[in-house]
Amino acid sequence: MTMPEEDTRTVRALRGLENADASVRLRAALAVGTTPDPRFVGKLVERCAVEPEFHVRDMLTWALTRHPSSTTIPGLVGELGSERAQARSQALHTLSKIGDRQAWPAITRALLTDADDEVARSAWRAAVVLVPDGEETGLAGVLVTQLGRGERETRLSLSRALIALGEVITPALRGATTDADPRVRQHAIATEQLWRDPDARFEFAVEEAKRVVALGTRGEEG
């Protein structure tokens, strides 16, 4: 018995997502996103957790955003408890792209402080997109506990996340400028400077923050 044409396309796309050739996987993800079908959602989420190529992962995320959030969010939230860092990170990234605030309760403190920098960065980006009105202050309080961690990209991601929250970061950030850890003080001061001057370069802000910390003064408060 011949398989209906629609089912044949479905099987071909699902197989394509697991092909050894990255270009085939990329085309399969594009095809799935172009013609959304809830039957693909589980496989898309599954592939996000293991796909080694960045461009393919990005296409998988795009394909998921093409499906109704009611069908994608449950599976993505389930990935947030995975032992695989990539599964957590890509699920968070995809949730931030979907932008549906019903996923907010899944953005836990554990994820915001995840030991894996890429997971934490993805959690910060997702959090500032999904945080409900009125809960920004609590989020800022968690984010400032991560000041001083990681290398340049991680620190810059955190600064951007804090700045995106707006005025509510002021008390928590100000407190961090007197932290006992000089790395925390430097990062807090650099973030303040970026908030005041969004066009400033992060490296310049960091160097200026180091100078301020070394002098043991906040300087002028303008």
Buried (B, 14 or more C-beta within 10 A) or exposed (E): EEEEEEEEBBEEBBEBBBEEEEEBBBBBBBBBBEEBBEEBBEBBBBBBBEBEEEEBBBBBBBBBBBBEBEBBBEBBBEBBEBEEBBBBBBBBBBBBBBEBEEBBEBBBEEBBBBEBBBBBBBBBBBBBBBBEEEEBBEBBBBBBBBBBBBEEEBBBBBBBBBBBBEEBBEEBBEEBBEBEEEBBBBBBBBBBBBBEEEEBEBEEBBEBBBEBBEEEEBEEEE
